[in-house]
Amino acid sequence: MYMSPESDCRMQIRLFDLDGQTLRVATWQGSDASPPLLIFNGIGANLELVEPFVAALDDVSVIIFDVPGVGGSPTPVVPYRFSTLSAVTDKLLSRLGYDGEVDVLGVSWGGALAQHFAHLYPRRCRRLVLAATSPGVLMVPGKLSVLAKMIRPRRYTDPTYMQEVGADLYGGAYRRDASLLEAHSRHMQPPRGRGYLYQLFAVSGWTSLPWLGTLRQTTLVMHGNDDPIVPLINAKILAARIRQATLYVIDDGHLFLISRANEVAPVVHRFLRQETR
């Protein structure tokens, strides 16, 4: 059992081999029998980066893994698509002993993967939370100057560069509080080799717009009103297209799940625990 030095959130980390792909997986055990929350992280982001949010979720059980090529998960030989990752995720849940439903939360790039997983495995996904994400290539893009800084993983490998561009990239509280960038940098692990490129490839040409209206999951769409990477209009599109979706807007930027963890985690908690209509 691993305990984070900066929280009282108990995190168990294990390695799983799933058809030749090793995944570094973290689980937090909640105190009730509700379905666990499966989290898909953002591009290049190792699982430790979500600890503040998970700690604030209180009694919710959580599952998260480093995507192949990120954190402690080795880079595969060949690139992958969202359909491949969705199938691997389904197998992982079975290996963990979850044969029924889970709730799913996706952040940014992981929000696209969450949409795809909910589409391909509707019986697996009970409720869906989409944070700071979009419907894919048919999105309303952020500023070109911001997106250009996202193409390469330099912000993960160069702390000085992160301090220079972090505020412009993430917006919101990161514009006002330099200590947030410092804390974020301390928990980052640079993507492995081709890992970042493979994540870019996985989302290239992908869009959920043709089938968003077929999603049956009750969905919470969360977004910051100062998100330079994914403008707020994309959240409004998602909420309008998904049949049972609610839009929650917070006065912050792209990483509001971390910078405002104590505020947004209770919102997610209430959504996951509310009675089914």
C-alpha positions in Angstrom: 0.0 0.0 0.0 1.4 3.4 -1.0 0.4 6.6 0.8 0.9 10.0 -0.9 3.2 12.2 1.2 0.9 15.2 0.6 -2.5 13.7 1.4 -4.2 11.1 3.6 -5.5 9.4 0.4 -4.4 5.7 0.4 -3.4 4.6 -3.1 -2.5 1.0 -4.0 -0.3 0.7 -7.1 0.1 -2.5 -9.1 1.3 -3.6 -12.5 -0.9 -5.7 -14.8 0.0 -7.5 -18.0 -3.0 -7.4 -20.4 -2.3 -9.3 -23.6 1.4 -8.1 -23.6 0.7 -4.5 -22.6 1.8 -3.7 -19.0 -0.3 -1.1 -17.3 0.6 0.7 -14.0 -2.7 0.9 -12.2 -3.7 2.8 -9.0 -6.8 2.1 -7.0 -8.3 3.8 -4.0 -10.8 1.9 -1.9 -13.9 3.8 -0.9 -16.1 3.1 2.1 -19.4 2.2 0.4 -20.6 -0.4 -2.2 -21.3 2.1 -5.0 -19.6 1.5 -8.4 -16.0 2.7 -8.6 -15.0 5.8 -10.6 -12.7 5.0 -13.5 -10.6 8.1 -14.4 -9.0 8.6 -17.8 -6.3 11.3 -17.5 -5.1 14.0 -19.9 -2.4 13.8 -22.5 1.0 13.0 -21.1 -0.3 13.0 -17.5 0.7 10.4 -15.0 -1.8 9.1 -12.5 -0.2 11.0 -9.5 -1.4 14.3 -10.9 -5.1 13.6 -9.9 -4.4 12.8 -6.3 -5.7 16.1 -4.9 -9.0 15.5 -6.7 -9.2 11.8 -5.6 -8.5 12.8 -2.0 -11.3 15.3 -2.1 -13.8 12.7 -3.4 -14.0 11.3 0.2 -15.6 7.8 0.1 -15.6 7.1 -3.7 -13.5 4.1 -4.9 -11.3 5.1 -7.8 -9.4 3.3 -10.6 -6.9 5.1 -12.8 -4.0 3.8 -14.9 -1.0 5.3 -16.8 -1.8 5.2 -20.5 0.8 3.2 -22.5 3.9 5.3 -22.8 3.0 7.6 -19.9 4.2 7.4 -16.3 5.0 3.8 -15.3 3.3 2.1 -18.3 5.8 1.1 -21.0 5.4 2.4 -24.6 3.9 -0.2 -26.9 5.7 -1.2 -30.1 3.0 0.1 -32.4 0.5 3.1 -32.0 -3.0 2.5 -30.7 -6.4 4.0 -31.2 -9.2 4.7 -28.7 -10.9 1.4 -29.6 -7.8 -0.5 -28.5 -7.5 1.4 -25.2 -11.2 0.8 -24.5 -10.8 -2.9 -25.0 -7.7 -2.9 -22.7 -9.7 -1.0 -20.1 -12.6 -3.5 -20.2 -10.1 -6.3 -19.6 -8.4 -4.4 -16.8 -11.8 -4.0 -15.0 -12.4 -7.7 -15.3 -8.9 -8.4 -13.9 -9.7 -6.1 -10.9 -12.9 -8.0 -10.2 -15.4 -5.6 -11.7 -17.7 -7.4 -14.0 -20.5 -4.9 -13.8 -20.9 -1.2 -14.2 -18.4 1.6 -13.3 -18.7 5.3 -13.4 -16.3 7.0 -15.8 -14.6 10.4 -15.6 -12.4 11.7 -18.4 -10.2 14.8 -18.4 -9.2 16.7 -21.6 -7.7 14.0 -23.9 -9.0 11.4 -21.4 -12.5 13.0 -21.9 -12.4 11.9 -25.5 -11.4 8.4 -24.5 -14.2 8.4 -21.9 -16.8 9.2 -24.6 -15.4 6.4 -26.8 -15.5 3.9 -23.9 -19.0 4.8 -23.0 -20.0 4.4 -26.7 -18.4 1.0 -27.2 -19.2 -0.4 -23.7 -22.5 1.1 -22.7 -23.2 -1.8 -20.2 -19.9 -1.0 -18.5 -20.5 2.7 -18.1 -23.2 3.8 -15.6 -22.6 7.5 -15.4 -20.2 9.8 -17.3 -18.3 12.9 -16.2 -16.6 14.9 -19.0 -14.1 17.5 -17.7 -12.4 20.1 -19.9 -12.9 18.1 -23.1 -14.4 18.3 -26.5 -16.0 16.2 -29.3 -12.6 15.8 -31.0 -11.4 17.2 -34.3 -14.7 18.9 -35.0 -14.2 21.0 -31.9 -13.9 24.8 -31.6 -10.1 25.1 -31.2 -8.1 27.1 -28.7 -5.7 29.8 -29.8 -3.0 28.6 -32.3 -0.3 30.0 -30.0 -1.6 27.8 -27.2 -2.0 24.7 -29.3 1.5 25.0 -30.7 2.9 24.7 -27.2 0.8 21.5 -26.7 2.3 19.6 -29.7 5.5 18.7 -28.0 5.8 17.4 -24.4 8.4 20.0 -23.4 6.3 21.2 -20.5 6.7 17.8 -18.9 10.5 17.6 -19.4 11.6 21.2 -18.7 10.4 22.8 -15.4 11.6 26.2 -16.5 9.6 26.1 -19.6 6.5 25.0 -17.6 6.9 28.1 -15.5 7.1 30.3 -18.6 4.1 28.9 -20.5 1.9 27.2 -17.8 -0.3 30.2 -17.1 -1.0 30.8 -20.8 -1.7 27.1 -21.3 -3.9 26.3 -18.3 -5.5 29.7 -17.6 -7.7 30.3 -14.6 -6.1 30.0 -11.2 -2.7 29.1 -12.8 -2.6 32.7 -14.1 -2.7 34.0 -10.6 -0.9 31.5 -8.4 2.6 30.4 -9.4 2.7 27.9 -6.6 0.1 25.8 -8.4 2.5 25.4 -11.4 5.3 24.4 -9.0 3.2 21.8 -7.3 2.0 20.5 -10.7 5.6 20.2 -11.9 6.7 18.2 -8.8 4.2 15.4 -9.5 4.8 15.2 -13.3 6.7 12.3 -14.9 7.9 12.9 -18.5 6.1 10.7 -21.1 8.1 7.8 -22.3 9.7 7.9 -25.7 7.0 7.8 -28.3 4.3 7.7 -25.7 3.2 11.4 -26.3 3.2 10.9 -30.0 1.0 7.8 -29.7 -1.5 9.7 -27.6 -1.7 12.4 -30.3 -2.1 9.6 -32.9 -4.9 8.0 -30.9 -7.0 11.2 -31.1 -6.1 12.2 -34.6 -9.1 12.3 -36.9 -11.4 11.2 -34.0 -14.7 12.8 -33.4 -17.8 11.8 -31.3 -20.2 14.2 -32.9 -21.9 11.5 -35.2 -22.9 9.3 -32.3 -23.0 11.6 -29.2 -26.8 11.6 -29.4 -26.8 7.9 -28.9 -25.1 7.9 -25.5 -27.6 6.8 -22.8 -25.5 7.5 -19.7 -26.5 10.3 -17.4 -23.7 12.8 -18.0 -22.1 15.7 -16.1 -20.2 18.1 -18.4 -17.8 20.2 -16.4 -15.7 23.1 -17.8 -13.8 26.2 -16.8 -14.8 29.6 -18.3 -11.1 30.5 -18.8 -9.8 27.4 -20.7 -7.2 28.4 -23.3 -6.8 24.8 -24.6 -10.5 23.8 -25.0 -12.8 26.8 -25.2 -16.0 26.6 -23.2 -18.2 26.4 -26.3 -17.1 22.8 -26.7 -18.7 21.8 -23.4 -21.9 23.5 -24.4 -21.9 21.4 -27.6 -21.4 18.2 -25.6 -24.1 19.1 -23.2 -26.5 19.9 -26.0 -25.8 16.7 -28.0 -25.8 14.2 -25.1 -29.4 13.3 -24.2 -29.1 13.2 -20.4 -26.4 15.8 -19.9 -26.0 18.7 -17.4 -23.5 21.5 -17.8 -21.5 22.8 -14.9 -19.3 25.8 -15.5 -16.6 26.9 -13.0 -14.7 30.1 -12.8 -11.3 28.6 -13.6 -9.1 27.2 -16.3 -8.2 23.8 -17.9 -7.0 22.2 -14.7 -9.9 23.1 -12.4 -10.1 19.5 -11.1 -6.8 20.1 -9.5 -6.8 23.8 -8.6 -10.3 23.7 -7.3 -10.4 20.1 -6.1 -12.2 20.8 -2.8 -14.9 22.7 -4.7 -15.5 20.4 -7.7 -15.0 17.0 -6.0 -18.3 17.4 -3.9 -20.1 18.3 -7.1 -18.9 15.0 -8.8 -19.6 13.1 -5.6 -23.3 14.3 -5.5 -23.7 13.5 -9.2 -22.4 9.9 -8.7 -24.6 9.3 -5.6 -27.8 10.9 -6.8 -30.9 8.7 -7.2 -31.5 7.3 -10.7 -34.5 9.0 -12.4 
